[in-house]
């Protein structure tokens, strides 16, 4: 009875969570007459791709898509590179100020990023970096870096240092031991943090809305989607189609990485 109650509660939470996404995708495929109908339908009787064609043909769609990919990929790659070095220094090395550094990283992770909107705007204005994709990439890098360091530090601490020492006894340098032994075991952490960083940067709205003021062609998909209704009026089908296309990259990335996150747990753990 306890298991039945827990499973029922889990299914209820799943239904409540998934239903808005399902309704968004459903509306994207519904003909306009079904969207405006007084009686809602839970399955499109005559599915159509017309709304997706309208969304893709909207002015600036591919430009904003490219901008989002550039700033998101750049921020994630830079954050992984810097965080990997920082996490290794914290987890494997002993140096003065290490504890203070860890506390500062945790504090940065817990701080609300919205509180930095005004300081970041002032810095970008004084440095003449407003309307710059480079500045936006740097901001997303700053947002994702603390979480990436904390997560990778936890994964590194869970990997026994004796594995590196055994590789060094066999003739590997410290860098080679890290690359051949530790790095494969670190794959789940890298995948998890890259997924988090991608979703965070991909969905971010506040900073791009503040930092990109005049150069409208340098904005990203979230800002474009917020003004999409102004372009199409009450065309809810096109709006939901645009939202579906916006959510698709994050979903595909999750589907690709979720297997690697589990498979990387034991990769490289056995010698020979």
Backbone torsions as a table, in degrees:
resi	resn	phi	psi	omega
1	UNK	NA	-36.8	179.0
2	UNK	-65.1	-41.8	179.2
3	UNK	-65.9	-38.7	178.4
4	UNK	-63.1	-41.8	179.0
5	UNK	-64.2	-42.7	179.7
6	UNK	-65.8	-42.7	178.9
7	UNK	-64.7	-37.8	178.0
8	UNK	-65.1	-43.1	178.0
9	UNK	-63.9	-40.2	178.8
10	UNK	-64.1	-42.0	178.2
11	UNK	-64.7	-37.8	178.3
12	UNK	-64.2	-44.8	177.7
13	UNK	-63.0	-41.7	178.7
14	UNK	-61.4	-44.0	-179.6
15	UNK	-63.6	-43.9	-179.9
16	UNK	-64.5	-35.9	-178.5
17	UNK	-75.0	-41.4	-173.8
18	UNK	-81.1	-27.7	-171.6
19	UNK	-58.8	-44.0	178.2
20	UNK	-60.2	-37.4	178.0
21	UNK	-67.2	-42.9	177.7
22	UNK	-60.4	-41.8	-178.8
23	UNK	-68.1	-34.4	176.3
24	UNK	-63.0	-49.4	-179.4
25	UNK	-66.2	-39.9	179.0
26	UNK	-60.7	-45.4	180.0
27	UNK	-63.9	-32.8	179.3
28	UNK	-64.3	-29.6	-178.4
29	UNK	-97.1	-7.6	-178.2
30	UNK	-77.6	143.2	168.9
31	UNK	-64.5	157.0	-176.4
32	UNK	-58.8	-35.6	-177.6
33	UNK	-67.1	-33.3	178.4
34	UNK	-74.5	-31.6	178.7
35	UNK	-66.3	-39.2	-177.7
36	UNK	-87.8	-0.6	-177.4
37	UNK	-67.2	148.0	-179.4
38	UNK	-68.9	-32.7	179.0
39	UNK	-101.0	114.9	-177.5
40	UNK	-71.6	148.3	175.6
41	UNK	-116.0	144.2	-176.3
42	UNK	-99.6	10.3	174.6
43	UNK	-156.3	131.2	-177.3
44	UNK	-69.1	120.8	179.1
45	UNK	-68.5	-33.6	-179.2
46	UNK	-135.6	78.1	-175.1
47	UNK	-61.1	147.0	-177.9
48	UNK	-138.4	152.1	175.4
49	UNK	-104.7	11.7	-177.2
50	UNK	-61.7	-39.1	-178.5
51	UNK	-67.5	-36.5	177.0
52	UNK	-66.4	-38.4	176.7
53	UNK	-62.7	-39.4	178.4
54	UNK	-65.6	-39.5	-179.1
55	UNK	-67.9	-44.5	-179.1
56	UNK	-66.6	-33.8	-179.0
57	UNK	-81.6	-3.0	-179.5
58	UNK	-64.7	146.8	-179.0
59	UNK	-60.6	129.2	174.7
60	UNK	83.8	2.6	-176.0
61	UNK	-58.6	-52.0	-176.8
62	UNK	-70.5	-30.1	176.6
63	UNK	-65.1	-46.8	179.2
64	UNK	-67.9	-34.2	176.7
65	UNK	-62.5	-44.8	178.3
66	UNK	-63.1	-43.1	179.4
67	UNK	-61.2	-43.8	179.8
68	UNK	-62.0	-43.7	179.9
69	UNK	-64.3	-41.1	-178.4
70	UNK	-63.7	-52.3	-176.1
71	UNK	-69.9	-36.0	-179.5
72	UNK	-69.1	-49.2	-179.9
73	UNK	-63.4	-42.2	179.3
74	UNK	-62.2	-44.7	-179.6
75	UNK	-64.4	-41.7	-177.9
76	UNK	-67.2	-43.9	-178.6
77	UNK	-64.5	-46.2	179.4
78	UNK	-64.2	-41.0	-179.9
79	UNK	-64.4	-41.2	178.9
80	UNK	-64.7	-41.9	-178.6
81	UNK	-64.6	-47.7	-178.1
82	UNK	-70.3	-42.9	-177.1
83	UNK	-66.5	-33.6	179.1
84	UNK	-63.5	-43.1	177.8
85	UNK	-67.0	-43.4	-179.3
86	UNK	-65.6	-42.7	-179.9
87	UNK	-64.9	-38.2	177.8
88	UNK	-64.9	-41.6	178.9
89	UNK	-63.4	-37.1	-178.6
90	UNK	-76.4	-39.9	-173.8
91	UNK	-83.8	-28.4	-172.0
92	UNK	-113.4	-17.0	-174.8
93	UNK	-114.5	158.4	177.5
94	UNK	-118.1	118.4	-178.9
95	UNK	-150.1	155.4	-176.5
96	UNK	-66.8	132.4	179.8
97	UNK	90.6	5.7	-178.5
98	UNK	-63.2	-42.8	179.7
99	UNK	-64.8	-40.3	178.0
100	UNK	-64.2	-39.8	179.0
101	UNK	-61.3	-44.3	179.7
102	UNK	-62.7	-42.8	178.7
103	UNK	-62.0	-41.6	179.3
104	UNK	-65.2	-37.6	178.1
105	UNK	-65.4	-43.4	177.7
106	UNK	-63.8	-39.3	178.0
107	UNK	-64.1	-40.8	177.4
108	UNK	-64.8	-34.9	178.9
109	UNK	-67.7	-36.1	-177.1
110	UNK	-82.5	-17.4	-177.4
111	UNK	-69.9	138.9	176.4
112	UNK	-72.2	122.7	-175.7
113	UNK	-67.7	-24.3	179.1
114	UNK	-62.7	-25.5	179.1
115	UNK	-68.4	-15.5	-178.7
116	UNK	-96.5	5.9	-177.9
117	UNK	-58.7	-49.6	-177.6
118	UNK	-67.6	-49.0	177.5
119	UNK	-58.3	-41.8	179.6
120	UNK	-65.3	-38.6	177.6
121	UNK	-62.9	-43.0	-179.9
122	UNK	-64.0	-42.7	178.6
123	UNK	-62.4	-45.7	-180.0
124	UNK	-64.2	-37.0	179.3
125	UNK	-68.2	-45.6	-179.1
126	UNK	-68.0	-31.3	178.8
127	UNK	-88.1	2.6	-179.2
128	UNK	57.2	44.0	179.8
129	UNK	-115.4	14.0	172.6
130	UNK	-65.9	151.3	-178.3
131	UNK	60.6	33.7	-178.8
132	UNK	-120.1	128.4	175.8
133	UNK	-69.0	-28.1	177.3
134	UNK	-64.1	-43.3	177.6
135	UNK	-63.4	-41.3	179.4
136	UNK	-64.4	-40.2	176.3
137	UNK	-62.2	-41.4	177.6
138	UNK	-63.2	-37.5	178.5
139	UNK	-66.4	-44.4	178.3
140	UNK	-65.0	-36.3	174.2
141	UNK	-59.7	-43.5	179.5
142	UNK	-64.4	-37.7	-178.0
143	UNK	-68.7	-42.1	-174.0
144	UNK	-86.9	-17.2	-173.6
145	UNK	-63.5	-48.5	-177.8
146	UNK	-58.2	-46.5	179.1
147	UNK	-61.4	-39.5	-179.4
148	UNK	-64.1	-42.3	178.7
149	UNK	-63.7	-46.4	-178.3
150	UNK	-61.9	-44.1	-177.6
151	UNK	-67.0	-47.8	-178.9
152	UNK	-66.2	-33.1	176.4
153	UNK	-62.1	-42.2	177.8
154	UNK	-63.4	-41.1	178.6
155	UNK	-66.5	-40.6	179.9
156	UNK	-65.5	-39.8	179.0
157	UNK	-66.4	-26.6	179.3
158	UNK	-79.0	-14.1	178.8
159	UNK	-90.4	121.4	-177.2
160	UNK	-60.3	134.2	177.4
161	UNK	-66.8	-20.1	-179.7
162	UNK	-63.2	-26.2	177.6
163	UNK	-64.1	-42.9	176.9
164	UNK	-65.7	-41.9	-178.7
165	UNK	-64.2	-37.5	177.9
166	UNK	-66.0	-39.0	177.7
167	UNK	-66.3	-36.7	178.5
168	UNK	-69.3	-34.3	175.9
169	UNK	-64.0	-34.3	178.9
170	UNK	-77.5	0.2	174.8
171	UNK	111.8	0.6	179.4
172	UNK	-80.6	145.2	169.9
173	UNK	-74.5	172.0	-179.1
174	UNK	-64.0	-40.0	179.5
175	UNK	-66.2	-41.3	179.5
176	UNK	-67.5	-39.5	177.5
177	UNK	-62.7	-39.7	177.9
178	UNK	-65.6	-42.2	-176.5
179	UNK	-69.2	-38.8	-174.0
180	UNK	-90.8	-27.1	-173.8
181	UNK	-109.9	-53.5	-173.2
182	UNK	-78.1	-43.2	-174.5
183	UNK	-58.8	-44.0	175.8
184	UNK	-60.2	-37.5	178.1
185	UNK	-70.7	-21.2	-179.2
186	UNK	-85.3	-4.1	-176.9
187	UNK	-55.2	-43.0	178.5
188	UNK	-59.0	-40.7	178.5
189	UNK	-65.7	-41.8	178.6
190	UNK	-62.5	-41.5	179.8
191	UNK	-66.5	-44.1	-177.9
192	UNK	-64.7	-44.1	-178.4
193	UNK	-70.6	-36.8	177.7
194	UNK	-65.8	-37.1	177.8
195	UNK	-65.7	-44.2	177.9
196	UNK	-62.3	-46.1	-179.5
197	UNK	-62.4	-39.4	179.5
198	UNK	-64.0	-47.4	-178.2
199	UNK	-65.1	-40.3	179.7
200	UNK	-62.4	-49.4	-178.9
201	UNK	-70.9	-36.3	-178.0
202	UNK	-65.5	-37.1	-175.9
203	UNK	-93.2	-5.7	-173.6
204	UNK	-65.1	136.1	-175.6
205	UNK	-122.7	-39.6	-169.0
206	UNK	-66.1	-48.7	-174.7
207	UNK	-66.8	-42.0	179.8
208	UNK	-66.6	-31.2	178.7
209	UNK	-71.7	-24.0	-179.8
210	UNK	-92.7	-38.7	-173.1
211	UNK	-86.1	-27.3	179.4
212	UNK	-103.5	101.6	-172.1
213	UNK	-106.9	-57.3	-173.8
214	UNK	-93.5	-39.8	-177.1
215	UNK	-80.6	86.1	-177.0
216	UNK	-64.2	-26.9	-178.5
217	UNK	-76.5	-0.5	178.0
218	UNK	-108.1	9.7	176.6
219	UNK	-80.0	170.4	-175.5
220	UNK	-112.0	178.1	-174.2
221	UNK	-60.3	-39.9	179.9
222	UNK	-58.7	-40.6	178.9
223	UNK	-69.3	-40.6	177.6
224	UNK	-61.1	-41.5	-179.2
225	UNK	-66.6	-33.7	179.2
226	UNK	-67.3	-27.8	178.5
227	UNK	-98.4	4.2	-176.3
228	UNK	-65.5	-33.8	-179.5
229	UNK	-66.9	-32.8	178.2
230	UNK	-64.6	-31.9	-178.9
231	UNK	-74.5	-42.4	-173.9
232	UNK	-103.6	4.9	178.4
233	UNK	65.7	-118.9	-177.5
234	UNK	-101.3	24.6	178.6
235	UNK	-79.2	81.6	-177.0
236	UNK	-68.2	-28.1	177.8
237	UNK	-62.9	-45.9	178.2
238	UNK	-66.7	-36.3	178.4
239	UNK	-64.4	-44.8	178.9
240	UNK	-69.2	-33.3	175.7
241	UNK	-65.3	-41.5	177.2
242	UNK	-63.6	-41.1	178.3
243	UNK	-64.9	-37.1	177.0
244	UNK	-64.7	-44.5	177.2
245	UNK	-63.9	-33.8	178.9
246	UNK	-66.9	-38.0	-178.3
247	UNK	-81.8	-14.6	-173.2
248	UNK	-63.4	-45.2	-179.0
249	UNK	-59.6	-42.0	179.1
250	UNK	-64.4	-38.9	178.6
251	UNK	-65.9	-44.2	179.7
252	UNK	-64.2	-40.3	178.4
253	UNK	-63.1	-40.3	177.9
254	UNK	-63.7	-43.3	-179.7
255	UNK	-64.0	-34.3	179.1
256	UNK	-73.2	-41.2	-172.6
257	UNK	-85.1	-24.4	-171.4
258	UNK	-65.1	-30.1	175.6
259	UNK	-72.1	-38.8	-179.2
260	UNK	-68.6	-30.7	178.1
261	UNK	-62.4	-41.4	178.0
262	UNK	-76.4	-39.3	-177.5
263	UNK	-70.4	-28.3	-178.3
264	UNK	-76.8	-6.3	-176.8
265	UNK	-64.1	-33.8	-176.8
266	UNK	-111.4	0.3	-177.9
267	UNK	-65.2	130.2	176.8
268	UNK	79.9	4.4	-176.8
269	UNK	-81.6	-19.7	-176.5
270	UNK	-110.2	129.4	179.6
271	UNK	-88.5	141.8	176.9
272	UNK	86.7	NA	NA
